[in-house]
Amino acid sequence: MIASYGIYASTPHRHYWLGAAIVMAGITIVAPGLLTYPNRMWGKLGVLMSKVISPVVMGLLFYVIITPIAVFMRLIGKDLLSLKWHPEAKSYWIERDPPGTAAESLRNKF
C-alpha cells in the first residue's frame, strides 16, 4: 500500500518501500513460518491498543456528546424517560389508547 502510493506520488523513497514489499511477499510465499513471531507480536500490539484506545474513545464520546445533551435536557426541564417521582400516582404503567394487540393473538406464534 505504501509502495503503491509512493509510486503514484513519485516520492524519492518509493524504491525502498517497493523493495520491502517484494521481500515480505517473497518470505510469505517461500517460508511463511518465519512470520509467525512477528504475527503474534502484531496481534499482542492490537490487543494492547484496544485496551487503551477503546476506553479513551468511549470516555470522549460520553463526556463530549452525551453529557452536554443530558445537561441541556435537564436545563430545559425534559424528562424523556419519565423518571420523576410522582407520589400521587397509583401506577407507573403507561396506558395505551387504543389498546394494543389482544393477548390471545400472541400465543402459538410458530
All heavy atoms as an XYZ file, in Angstrom:
866
protein
N       0.823     -1.181      0.000
C       0.000      0.000      0.000
C       0.870      1.249      0.000
O       0.653      2.158     -0.776
C      -0.913     -0.050      1.231
C      -1.820      1.104      1.362
S      -3.140      0.920      0.171
C      -4.087      2.332      0.537
N       1.845      1.295      0.913
C       2.728      2.455      0.980
C       3.560      2.551     -0.288
O       3.758      3.640     -0.830
C       3.630      2.382      2.229
C       2.769      2.458      3.482
C       4.654      3.498      2.232
C       3.528      2.228      4.764
N       4.016      1.394     -0.783
C       4.820      1.399     -2.004
C       4.002      1.871     -3.190
O       4.488      2.650     -4.020
C       5.384      0.006     -2.275
N       2.755      1.442     -3.289
C       1.932      1.869     -4.424
C       1.641      3.365     -4.348
O       1.618      4.043     -5.380
C       0.629      1.070     -4.479
O      -0.121      1.268     -3.304
N       1.448      3.904     -3.139
C       1.262      5.346     -3.027
C       2.541      6.076     -3.402
O       2.498      7.115     -4.064
C       0.838      5.741     -1.611
C       0.775      7.233     -1.443
C      -0.271      7.968     -1.997
C       1.781      7.931     -0.778
C      -0.324      9.341     -1.887
C       1.734      9.304     -0.662
C       0.686     10.007     -1.210
O       0.650     11.367     -1.104
N       3.694      5.533     -2.985
C       4.972      6.154     -3.331
C       5.202      6.190     -4.829
O       5.729      7.170     -5.365
N       4.811      5.127     -5.516
C       4.943      5.108     -6.974
C       3.987      6.121     -7.594
O       4.345      6.865     -8.506
C       4.690      3.694     -7.516
C       5.819      2.760     -7.074
C       4.564      3.701     -9.038
C       5.551      1.298     -7.332
N       2.766      6.177     -7.077
C       1.762      7.111     -7.593
C       2.188      8.560     -7.379
O       2.063      9.398     -8.266
C       0.420      6.845     -6.908
C      -0.640      7.870     -7.213
C      -1.278      7.893     -8.449
C      -0.992      8.824     -6.263
C      -2.240      8.830     -8.741
C      -1.959      9.768     -6.543
C      -2.578      9.769     -7.784
O      -3.528     10.707     -8.060
N       2.719      8.862     -6.200
C       3.075     10.246     -5.867
C       4.511     10.580     -6.261
O       4.935     11.713     -6.091
C       2.886     10.479     -4.377
N       5.261      9.620     -6.783
C       6.664      9.806     -7.184
C       7.525     10.330     -6.040
O       8.298     11.271     -6.207
C       6.747     10.736     -8.393
O       6.095     10.172     -9.496
N       7.386      9.722     -4.872
C       8.211     10.116     -3.739
C       9.614      9.551     -3.915
O       9.806      8.518     -4.565
C       7.611      9.601     -2.423
O       7.504      8.193     -2.482
C       6.253     10.226     -2.166
N      10.637     10.200     -3.348
C      12.016      9.743     -3.569
C      12.345      8.404     -2.913
O      13.255      7.710     -3.366
C      12.863     10.868     -2.951
C      11.962     11.609     -2.044
C      10.571     11.431     -2.572
N      11.621      8.002     -1.900
C      11.927      6.752     -1.202
C      11.001      5.605     -1.632
O      10.936      4.594     -0.964
C      11.843      6.963      0.307
C      10.555      7.566      0.771
N      10.296      8.902      0.634
C       9.464      7.015      1.322
C       9.090      9.156      1.108
N       8.560      8.028      1.523
N      10.328      5.748     -2.753
C       9.387      4.710     -3.192
C      10.067      3.386     -3.493
O       9.478      2.321     -3.313
C       8.594      5.202     -4.394
C       9.418      5.409     -5.644
C       8.565      5.976     -6.767
N       9.334      6.213     -7.955
C       9.956      7.353     -8.234
N       9.874      8.359     -7.394
N      10.645      7.489     -9.337
N      11.306      3.421     -3.925
C      12.013      2.183     -4.270
C      12.272      1.339     -3.016
O      12.224      0.112     -3.078
C      13.326      2.502     -4.986
C      13.131      3.276     -6.251
N      12.458      2.761     -7.333
C      13.491      4.540     -6.589
C      12.427      3.664     -8.299
N      13.050      4.767     -7.865
N      12.532      1.990     -1.878
C      12.767      1.247     -0.638
C      11.494      0.535     -0.176
O      11.534     -0.617      0.243
C      13.268      2.183      0.463
C      14.556      2.883      0.097
C      14.611      4.255     -0.022
C      15.723      2.152     -0.136
C      15.785      4.898     -0.364
C      16.902      2.788     -0.479
C      16.931      4.161     -0.593
O      18.095      4.787     -0.928
N      10.381      1.238     -0.237
C       9.111      0.630      0.172
C       8.731     -0.506     -0.767
O       8.235     -1.544     -0.333
C       7.988      1.672      0.209
C       8.136      2.644      1.327
C       8.416      3.963      1.227
C       8.026      2.366      2.710
N       8.486      4.533      2.462
C       8.241      3.566      3.403
C       7.757      1.217      3.443
C       8.202      3.655      4.784
C       7.717      1.299      4.825
C       7.941      2.507      5.482
N       8.955     -0.317     -2.056
C       8.647     -1.360     -3.024
C       9.536     -2.581     -2.790
O       9.070     -3.727     -2.834
C       8.806     -0.831     -4.454
C       8.399     -1.772     -5.570
C       6.925     -2.152     -5.426
C       8.656     -1.142     -6.923
N      10.806     -2.347     -2.498
C      11.721     -3.446     -2.193
C      11.295     -4.212     -0.955
O      11.313     -5.451     -0.929
N      10.904     -3.481      0.084
C      10.451     -4.126      1.313
C       9.187     -4.942      1.060
O       9.038     -6.059      1.598
C      10.195     -3.081      2.398
N       8.284     -4.433      0.249
C       7.054     -5.161     -0.067
C       7.363     -6.435     -0.839
O       6.769     -7.490     -0.575
C       6.111     -4.265     -0.863
N       8.297     -6.374     -1.761
C       8.662     -7.563     -2.544
C       9.324     -8.605     -1.638
O       9.036     -9.805     -1.743
C       9.559     -7.167     -3.730
C       8.740     -6.378     -4.756
C      10.202     -8.381     -4.371
C       9.550     -5.752     -5.861
N      10.207     -8.165     -0.735
C      10.873     -9.095      0.181
C       9.834     -9.773      1.086
O       9.865    -10.992      1.284
C      11.942     -8.365      1.022
C      12.408     -9.214      2.190
C      13.124     -7.982      0.144
N       8.891     -9.007      1.649
C       7.867     -9.587      2.515
C       6.971    -10.557      1.747
O       6.598    -11.616      2.264
C       7.022     -8.481      3.158
C       7.773     -7.671      4.195
S       8.452     -8.652      5.526
C       6.978     -9.087      6.389
N       6.612    -10.214      0.506
C       5.804    -11.127     -0.305
C       6.571    -12.418     -0.575
O       6.011    -13.516     -0.535
C       5.393    -10.453     -1.604
N       7.873    -12.305     -0.842
C       8.692    -13.490     -1.072
C       8.767    -14.370      0.154
O       8.643    -15.598      0.072
N       8.972    -13.770      1.328
C       9.019    -14.546      2.569
C       7.678    -15.224      2.817
O       7.615    -16.383      3.244
C       9.404    -13.644      3.765
C      10.859    -13.198      3.636
C       9.188    -14.366      5.084
C      11.280    -12.172      4.671
N       6.591    -14.511      2.543
C       5.258    -15.077      2.746
C       5.040    -16.302      1.873
O       4.447    -17.294      2.304
C       4.182    -14.009      2.437
O       4.412    -12.883      3.279
C       2.795    -14.555      2.660
N       5.523    -16.270      0.666
C       5.314    -17.387     -0.270
C       6.283    -18.532      0.019
O       5.893    -19.700      0.043
C       5.464    -16.894     -1.727
C       4.312    -15.943     -2.055
C       5.500    -18.055     -2.701
C       4.473    -15.202     -3.368
N       7.571    -18.228      0.248
C       8.589    -19.259      0.375
C       8.630    -19.867      1.778
O       8.671    -21.096      1.921
C       9.984    -18.682      0.005
C      11.083    -19.704      0.235
C       9.992    -18.213     -1.433
N       8.643    -19.048      2.819
C       8.787    -19.560      4.191
C       7.861    -18.796      5.130
O       8.305    -17.939      5.896
C      10.236    -19.427      4.642
N       6.564    -19.085      5.104
C       5.625    -18.334      5.945
C       5.841    -18.543      7.441
O       5.427    -17.717      8.245
C       4.258    -18.857      5.514
C       4.509    -20.165      4.873
C       5.886    -20.098      4.300
N       6.518    -19.610      7.830
C       6.792    -19.859      9.242
C       7.680    -18.787      9.869
O       7.662    -18.578     11.083
N       8.486    -18.120      9.048
C       9.346    -17.054      9.567
C       8.543    -15.856     10.085
O       9.042    -15.071     10.884
C      10.313    -16.568      8.479
C      11.400    -17.547      8.046
C      12.191    -16.976      6.888
C      12.312    -17.857      9.215
N       7.313    -15.725      9.631
C       6.496    -14.583     10.026
C       5.566    -14.897     11.202
O       4.733    -14.066     11.565
C       5.670    -14.103      8.823
C       6.500    -13.595      7.640
C       5.603    -13.250      6.474
C       7.336    -12.411      8.046
N       5.712    -16.082     11.812
C       4.852    -16.448     12.937
C       5.075    -15.524     14.127
O       4.119    -14.997     14.706
C       5.117    -17.906     13.361
O       4.879    -18.751     12.246
C       4.231    -18.312     14.516
N       6.329    -15.300     14.511
C       6.622    -14.446     15.657
C       6.184    -12.995     15.416
O       5.532    -12.411     16.282
C       8.110    -14.520     15.999
C       8.482    -13.710     17.205
C       8.111    -14.113     18.482
C       9.191    -12.519     17.070
C       8.434    -13.370     19.594
C       9.518    -11.767     18.173
C       9.144    -12.195     19.433
O       9.457    -11.450     20.529
N       6.518    -12.389     14.269
C       6.021    -11.025     14.041
C       4.489    -10.945     14.033
O       3.915     -9.959     14.501
C       6.582    -10.642     12.673
C       7.765    -11.514     12.486
C       7.450    -12.784     13.217
N       3.834    -11.989     13.534
C       2.370    -12.001     13.527
C       1.824    -12.026     14.953
O       0.856    -11.316     15.266
C       1.868    -13.205     12.733
C       0.372    -13.186     12.548
O      -0.259    -12.137     12.595
N      -0.208    -14.351     12.346
N       2.421    -12.816     15.817
C       1.987    -12.859     17.219
C       2.216    -11.523     17.909
O       1.378    -11.051     18.678
C       2.713    -13.965     17.967
C       2.219    -15.328     17.610
C       2.880    -16.383     18.463
N       2.446    -17.699     18.018
C       3.159    -18.782     18.125
N       4.353    -18.732     18.675
N       2.700    -19.936     17.697
N       3.366    -10.914     17.652
C       3.664     -9.614     18.258
C       2.679     -8.548     17.755
O       2.245     -7.684     18.512
C       5.102     -9.181     17.955
C       6.148    -10.012     18.646
S       6.011     -9.916     20.440
C       5.341    -11.499     20.835
N       2.349     -8.608     16.480
C       1.386     -7.669     15.903
C       0.012     -7.840     16.560
O      -0.664     -6.862     16.864
C       1.295     -7.899     14.400
C       0.495     -6.865     13.678
C      -0.758     -7.003     13.192
C       0.901     -5.534     13.376
N      -1.175     -5.840     12.596
C      -0.171     -4.921     12.693
C       2.059     -4.797     13.606
C      -0.121     -3.609     12.246
C       2.107     -3.491     13.152
C       1.031     -2.912     12.486
N      -0.383     -9.082     16.803
C      -1.651     -9.346     17.476
C      -1.651     -8.833     18.911
O      -2.637     -8.257     19.372
N      -0.534     -9.020     19.627
C      -0.436     -8.522     21.004
C      -0.473     -6.993     21.027
O      -1.056     -6.397     21.933
C       0.827     -9.043     21.669
C       0.743    -10.519     21.999
C       1.995    -11.016     22.678
C       1.861    -12.508     22.953
N       3.007    -13.061     23.646
N       0.151     -6.369     20.044
C       0.090     -4.911     19.950
C      -1.349     -4.452     19.735
O      -1.796     -3.480     20.342
C       0.980     -4.400     18.810
C       0.930     -2.894     18.554
C       1.497     -2.130     19.739
C       1.666     -2.557     17.277
N      -2.097     -5.170     18.908
C      -3.503     -4.831     18.674
C      -4.340     -4.955     19.929
O      -5.182     -4.103     20.215
N      -4.111     -6.012     20.720
C      -4.847     -6.190     21.973
C      -4.495     -5.070     22.951
O      -5.376     -4.498     23.607
C      -4.547     -7.577     22.583
C      -5.074     -7.680     23.999
C      -5.136     -8.667     21.708
N      -3.221     -4.736     23.052
C      -2.789     -3.654     23.941
C      -3.423     -2.323     23.523
O      -3.924     -1.574     24.368
C      -1.272     -3.543     23.940
C      -0.681     -2.404     24.762
C      -0.911     -2.669     26.251
C       0.797     -2.251     24.473
N      -3.413     -2.046     22.239
C      -4.007     -0.799     21.754
C      -5.509     -0.765     22.008
O      -6.063      0.292     22.339
C      -3.718     -0.620     20.263
C      -2.282     -0.255     19.982
S      -1.897     -0.157     18.234
C      -3.002      1.108     17.683
N      -6.188     -1.908     21.885
C      -7.633     -1.927     22.131
C      -7.951     -1.666     23.601
O      -8.980     -1.084     23.919
C      -8.232     -3.257     21.690
O      -7.863     -4.288     22.576
N      -7.063     -2.079     24.503
C      -7.288     -1.830     25.927
C      -7.074     -0.367     26.286
O      -7.586      0.105     27.296
C      -6.377     -2.714     26.769
C      -6.768     -4.164     26.702
C      -5.938     -5.009     27.609
C      -6.387     -6.449     27.438
N      -6.218     -7.252     28.586
N      -6.322      0.354     25.477
C      -6.063      1.768     25.742
C      -7.017      2.653     24.954
O      -7.635      3.565     25.513
C      -4.594      2.116     25.396
C      -4.347      3.604     25.513
C      -3.644      1.342     26.291
N      -7.162      2.389     23.664
C      -7.923      3.279     22.787
C      -9.422      3.203     23.066
O     -10.093      4.238     23.095
C      -7.632      2.944     21.307
C      -6.149      3.131     21.003
C      -8.482      3.777     20.381
C      -5.640      4.534     21.164
N      -9.974      2.023     23.270
C     -11.424      1.897     23.470
C     -11.935      2.708     24.656
O     -12.904      3.459     24.506
C     -11.820      0.435     23.619
O     -11.603     -0.251     22.422
N     -11.324      2.615     25.835
C     -11.826      3.447     26.938
C     -11.674      4.942     26.674
O     -12.524      5.735     27.070
C     -10.973      3.024     28.134
C     -10.436      1.687     27.793
C     -10.314      1.655     26.309
N     -10.606      5.318     25.998
C     -10.405      6.741     25.702
C     -11.495      7.242     24.764
O     -12.106      8.289     25.002
C      -8.995      6.978     25.099
C      -8.862      8.383     24.549
C      -7.925      6.700     26.140
N     -11.766      6.491     23.702
C     -12.792      6.905     22.742
C     -14.167      6.915     23.399
O     -14.946      7.862     23.216
C     -12.778      5.984     21.497
C     -13.977      6.224     20.615
C     -11.493      6.179     20.722
N     -14.496      5.886     24.179
C     -15.797      5.847     24.840
C     -15.933      6.981     25.855
O     -16.999      7.585     25.994
C     -16.015      4.497     25.515
C     -16.126      3.346     24.535
S     -17.414      3.563     23.323
C     -18.851      3.352     24.329
N     -14.871      7.287     26.576
C     -14.905      8.404     27.511
C     -15.126      9.728     26.798
O     -15.913     10.566     27.250
N     -14.431      9.913     25.688
C     -14.631     11.138     24.910
C     -16.062     11.245     24.403
O     -16.679     12.316     24.482
C     -13.654     11.190     23.728
C     -12.234     11.604     24.069
C     -11.339     11.456     22.852
C     -12.199     13.025     24.584
N     -16.603     10.147     23.876
C     -17.987     10.174     23.405
C     -18.943     10.525     24.539
O     -19.871     11.322     24.360
C     -18.378      8.824     22.811
C     -17.850      8.509     21.434
C     -18.185      7.079     21.055
C     -18.402      9.463     20.419
N     -18.709      9.953     25.707
C     -19.609     10.200     26.832
C     -19.537     11.654     27.281
O     -20.563     12.313     27.433
C     -19.268      9.262     27.992
C     -20.180      9.430     29.162
C     -21.445      8.882     29.148
C     -19.780     10.157     30.263
C     -22.307      9.043     30.214
C     -20.625     10.317     31.348
C     -21.894      9.758     31.321
N     -18.328     12.151     27.498
C     -18.190     13.492     28.064
C     -18.344     14.608     27.039
O     -18.637     15.739     27.419
C     -16.853     13.622     28.797
C     -16.851     12.828     30.074
C     -16.064     11.697     30.211
C     -17.665     13.189     31.128
C     -16.087     10.961     31.377
C     -17.695     12.462     32.305
C     -16.897     11.345     32.421
O     -16.930     10.611     33.571
N     -18.156     14.322     25.766
C     -18.265     15.373     24.748
C     -19.656     15.409     24.120
O     -20.126     16.479     23.725
C     -17.174     15.186     23.665
C     -17.348     16.138     22.509
C     -15.796     15.358     24.287
N     -20.339     14.257     24.038
C     -21.634     14.228     23.360
C     -22.783     13.988     24.336
O     -23.724     14.778     24.415
C     -21.634     13.155     22.255
C     -20.622     13.540     21.174
C     -23.018     12.994     21.662
C     -20.420     12.515     20.115
N     -22.731     12.909     25.098
C     -23.879     12.516     25.919
C     -24.079     13.443     27.114
O     -25.206     13.858     27.398
C     -23.721     11.050     26.357
C     -23.774     10.163     25.116
C     -24.792     10.659     27.360
C     -23.493      8.725     25.348
N     -23.005     13.792     27.815
C     -23.148     14.651     28.987
C     -23.710     16.033     28.650
O     -24.631     16.487     29.327
C     -21.801     14.765     29.733
O     -21.385     13.454     30.102
C     -21.927     15.632     30.959
N     -23.239     16.731     27.608
C     -23.850     18.022     27.290
C     -25.327     17.913     26.913
O     -26.131     18.790     27.263
C     -23.027     18.543     26.108
C     -21.721     17.864     26.225
C     -22.022     16.520     26.808
N     -25.702     16.844     26.230
C     -27.113     16.663     25.884
C     -27.938     16.470     27.158
O     -29.019     17.050     27.307
C     -27.287     15.471     24.918
C     -26.688     15.811     23.556
C     -28.758     15.095     24.773
C     -26.639     14.644     22.600
N     -27.435     15.671     28.097
C     -28.156     15.437     29.354
C     -28.285     16.723     30.165
O     -29.351     17.017     30.711
C     -27.442     14.365     30.177
N     -27.231     17.508     30.214
C     -27.281     18.777     30.945
C     -28.287     19.716     30.293
O     -29.099     20.363     30.982
C     -25.877     19.417     31.018
C     -25.948     20.846     31.532
C     -24.956     18.579     31.885
N     -28.273     19.779     28.983
C     -29.220     20.637     28.260
C     -30.665     20.205     28.524
O     -31.536     21.038     28.776
C     -28.919     20.606     26.757
C     -29.896     21.376     25.938
C     -29.906     22.760     25.962
C     -30.827     20.715     25.152
C     -30.821     23.481     25.217
C     -31.743     21.421     24.401
C     -31.742     22.808     24.426
N     -30.914     18.898     28.488
C     -32.268     18.397     28.737
C     -32.725     18.728     30.160
O     -33.887     19.065     30.376
C     -32.340     16.886     28.520
C     -32.212     16.493     27.083
S     -33.538     17.165     26.119
C     -33.554     16.070     24.772
N     -31.838     18.627     31.123
C     -32.214     18.979     32.498
C     -32.484     20.471     32.621
O     -33.378     20.880     33.361
C     -31.127     18.557     33.466
C     -31.139     17.079     33.704
C     -30.239     16.716     34.828
N     -30.293     15.265     35.005
C     -29.811     14.656     36.048
N     -29.244     15.344     37.005
N     -29.892     13.356     36.135
N     -31.689     21.274     31.921
C     -31.893     22.722     31.996
C     -33.242     23.145     31.435
O     -33.866     24.075     31.959
C     -30.766     23.454     31.258
C     -29.409     23.471     31.954
C     -28.367     24.123     31.060
C     -29.494     24.193     33.286
N     -33.699     22.480     30.378
C     -34.992     22.857     29.800
C     -36.140     22.079     30.432
O     -37.296     22.274     30.072
C     -35.009     22.691     28.264
C     -34.808     21.240     27.849
C     -33.979     23.585     27.618
C     -35.005     20.994     26.364
N     -35.835     21.187     31.389
C     -36.878     20.501     32.145
C     -37.475     19.278     31.470
O     -38.578     18.862     31.826
N     -36.791     18.683     30.529
C     -37.304     17.482     29.861
C     -37.018     16.242     30.696
O     -35.968     16.122     31.312
C     -36.652     17.302     28.488
C     -37.111     18.266     27.448
C     -38.471     17.866     26.970
C     -38.881     18.742     25.804
N     -40.179     18.429     25.308
N     -37.971     15.322     30.713
C     -37.818     14.027     31.384
C     -38.248     12.959     30.389
O     -39.345     12.417     30.468
C     -38.660     13.984     32.661
C     -38.442     12.703     33.444
O     -37.394     12.067     33.256
O     -39.332     12.340     34.217
N     -37.385     12.652     29.426
C     -37.751     11.763     28.325
C     -38.045     10.334     28.781
O     -38.810      9.628     28.135
C     -36.649     11.758     27.270
C     -36.367     13.110     26.612
C     -35.209     13.000     25.637
C     -37.602     13.631     25.901
N     -37.441      9.895     29.864
C     -37.657      8.534     30.346
C     -38.709      8.459     31.444
O     -38.950      7.385     31.989
C     -36.339      7.944     30.858
C     -35.246      7.760     29.821
C     -33.975      7.256     30.484
C     -35.696      6.804     28.742
N     -39.325      9.552     31.767
C     -40.345      9.629     32.832
C     -39.813      9.048     34.138
O     -40.407      8.158     34.741
C     -41.616      8.899     32.407
O     -42.146      9.473     31.244
N     -38.689      9.560     34.580
C     -38.049      9.063     35.789
C     -38.439      9.841     37.040
O     -38.053      9.458     38.132
C     -36.526      9.100     35.626
C     -35.953      8.201     34.538
C     -34.450      8.415     34.411
C     -36.254      6.747     34.812
N     -39.160     10.944     36.884
C     -39.532     11.748     38.049
C     -40.493     10.987     38.948
O     -41.325     10.214     38.495
C     -40.169     13.058     37.608
C     -39.190     14.001     36.969
C     -39.853     15.316     36.621
C     -38.847     16.214     35.940
N     -39.460     17.412     35.430
N     -40.387     11.221     40.250
C     -41.220     10.576     41.256
C     -42.557     11.297     41.332
O     -42.617     12.511     41.451
C     -40.504     10.618     42.593
C     -41.310     10.105     43.731
C     -41.930     10.855     44.675
C     -41.570      8.745     44.047
N     -42.571     10.054     45.569
C     -42.360      8.737     45.202
C     -41.218      7.536     43.473
C     -42.803      7.569     45.791
C     -41.654      6.379     44.059
C     -42.436      6.390     45.201
N     -43.625     10.536     41.233
C     -44.978     11.068     41.339
C     -45.676     10.354     42.495
O     -46.251      9.284     42.320
C     -45.768     10.842     40.042
C     -45.131     11.478     38.856
N     -45.104     12.835     38.666
C     -44.484     10.942     37.785
C     -44.480     13.110     37.533
N     -44.093     11.979     36.980
N     -45.663     10.935     43.696
C     -46.243     10.235     44.848
C     -47.738     10.009     44.727
O     -48.273      9.077     45.320
C     -45.914     11.146     46.033
C     -45.455     12.426     45.473
C     -45.081     12.206     44.048
N     -48.443     10.816     43.952
C     -49.895     10.643     43.826
C     -50.271      9.570     42.807
O     -51.426      9.168     42.732
C     -50.559     11.979     43.442
C     -50.277     12.442     42.026
C     -48.922     13.116     41.849
O     -48.217     13.373     42.835
O     -48.567     13.376     40.680
N     -49.327      9.076     42.057
C     -49.620      8.081     41.029
C     -49.880      6.712     41.647
O     -49.189      6.284     42.569
C     -48.463      7.989     40.048
N     -50.899      6.014     41.130
C     -51.187      4.649     41.591
C     -50.235      3.649     40.943
O     -49.873      2.650     41.531
C     -52.621      4.269     41.245
C     -53.658      5.012     42.022
C     -55.021      4.431     41.724
C     -55.929      5.545     41.268
N     -57.241      5.085     40.868
N     -49.874      3.942     39.689
C     -49.026      3.028     38.942
C     -48.201      3.835     37.938
O     -48.582      4.926     37.533
C     -49.881      2.000     38.201
O     -49.090      1.246     37.336
N     -47.091      3.274     37.513
C     -46.260      3.931     36.515
C     -46.415      3.284     35.141
O     -45.681      3.603     34.224
C     -44.793      3.905     36.948
C     -44.514      4.897     38.039
C     -44.543      4.515     39.373
C     -44.246      6.220     37.739
C     -44.304      5.419     40.375
C     -44.003      7.144     38.733
C     -44.033      6.739     40.057
O     -43.798      7.645     41.046
N     -47.384      2.398     35.005
C     -47.671      1.801     33.713
C     -48.235      2.872     32.796
O     -49.000      3.726     33.212
C     -48.686      0.670     33.843
C     -48.088     -0.580     34.403
C     -48.095     -0.971     35.688
C     -47.386     -1.582     33.678
N     -47.439     -2.158     35.843
C     -46.995     -2.559     34.604
C     -47.036     -1.747     32.353
C     -46.273     -3.680     34.251
C     -46.321     -2.883     31.995
C     -45.953     -3.827     32.929
N     -47.878      2.808     31.527
C     -48.380      3.757     30.553
C     -49.571      3.117     29.840
O     -49.435      2.063     29.206
C     -47.287      4.130     29.525
C     -46.110      4.773     30.258
C     -47.837      5.055     28.470
C     -44.893      4.996     29.389
N     -50.714      3.731     29.957
C     -51.924      3.220     29.305
C     -51.875      3.523     27.813
O     -51.485      4.620     27.406
C     -53.172      3.874     29.914
C     -53.401      3.526     31.362
C     -53.754      2.065     31.555
O     -54.391      1.468     30.661
O     -53.366      1.516     32.605
N     -52.278      2.542     27.019
C     -52.322      2.722     25.568
C     -53.738      3.026     25.121
O     -54.686      2.410     25.572
C     -51.839      1.446     24.874
C     -50.360      1.225     25.063
C     -49.912      0.020     24.324
N     -50.156      0.197     22.899
C     -49.857     -0.706     21.977
N     -49.323     -1.834     22.330
N     -50.105     -0.482     20.713
N     -53.863      3.997     24.232
C     -55.175      4.322     23.692
C     -55.032      4.471     22.186
O     -54.399      5.426     21.726
C     -55.708      5.605     24.309
C     -57.148      5.862     23.913
O     -57.903      4.877     23.797
O     -57.483      7.042     23.715
N     -55.507      3.605     21.393
C     -56.289      2.410     21.661
C     -55.394      1.308     22.223
O     -54.191      1.309     22.019
C     -56.840      2.015     20.293
C     -55.832      2.516     19.327
C     -55.288      3.786     19.945
N     -55.984      0.342     22.916
C     -55.174     -0.746     23.472
C     -54.493     -1.537     22.357
O     -54.944     -1.548     21.215
C     -56.186     -1.605     24.222
C     -57.524     -1.057     23.969
C     -57.379      0.238     23.240
N     -53.420     -2.195     22.716
C     -52.629     -2.935     21.729
C     -53.277     -4.227     21.296
O     -54.473     -4.447     21.446
N     -52.472     -5.102     20.773
C     -52.905     -6.389     20.266
C     -53.469     -7.243     21.400
O     -52.974     -7.212     22.516
C     -51.712     -7.117     19.628
O     -51.063     -6.224     18.730
C     -52.144     -8.342     18.884
N     -54.485     -8.021     21.095
C     -55.083     -8.902     22.107
C     -54.075     -9.961     22.533
O     -53.274    -10.440     21.732
C     -56.331     -9.568     21.543
N     -54.104    -10.335     23.802
C     -53.151    -11.294     24.345
C     -53.269    -12.653     23.663
O     -52.292    -13.376     23.515
C     -53.349    -11.435     25.847
N     -54.479    -13.029     23.226
C     -54.657    -14.331     22.586
C     -53.903    -14.434     21.265
O     -53.523    -15.515     20.833
C     -56.156    -14.596     22.325
C     -56.992    -14.741     23.585
C     -57.358    -13.396     24.212
O     -57.553    -12.420     23.458
O     -57.414    -13.328     25.438
N     -53.699    -13.335     20.599
C     -53.014    -13.378     19.301
C     -51.525    -13.607     19.454
O     -50.830    -13.881     18.476
C     -53.260    -12.094     18.527
O     -52.603    -11.018     19.169
N     -50.993    -13.506     20.681
C     -49.580    -13.686     20.898
C     -49.214    -15.110     21.292
O     -48.044    -15.404     21.514
C     -49.112    -12.715     21.993
C     -49.277    -11.237     21.654
C     -48.880    -10.382     22.841
C     -48.497    -10.853     20.441
N     -50.169    -16.001     21.365
C     -49.897    -17.390     21.736
C     -49.659    -18.217     20.454
O     -50.256    -17.963     19.423
C     -51.050    -17.978     22.511
C     -51.275    -17.277     23.819
C     -52.453    -17.870     24.539
N     -52.969    -16.929     25.496
C     -52.713    -16.986     26.790
N     -51.931    -17.935     27.251
N     -53.208    -16.091     27.604
N     -48.798    -19.222     20.573
C     -48.536    -20.169     19.484
C     -48.200    -19.441     18.174
O     -48.814    -19.650     17.152
C     -49.715    -21.104     19.258
C     -50.010    -21.927     20.504
O     -49.085    -22.301     21.216
N     -51.279    -22.180     20.748
N     -47.168    -18.611     18.233
C     -46.776    -17.843     17.043
C     -46.178    -18.732     15.958
O     -46.258    -18.414     14.780
C     -45.775    -16.754     17.414
C     -46.375    -15.622     18.200
C     -47.474    -14.968     17.448
C     -47.066    -13.644     16.904
N     -48.144    -12.937     16.275
N     -45.576    -19.838     16.345
C     -44.901    -20.655     15.337
C     -45.520    -22.002     15.253
O     -45.404    -22.922     15.824
C     -43.395    -20.721     15.643
C     -42.757    -19.378     15.637
C     -42.430    -18.736     16.820
C     -42.520    -18.730     14.460
C     -41.850    -17.496     16.810
C     -41.939    -17.487     14.438
C     -41.588    -16.860     15.625
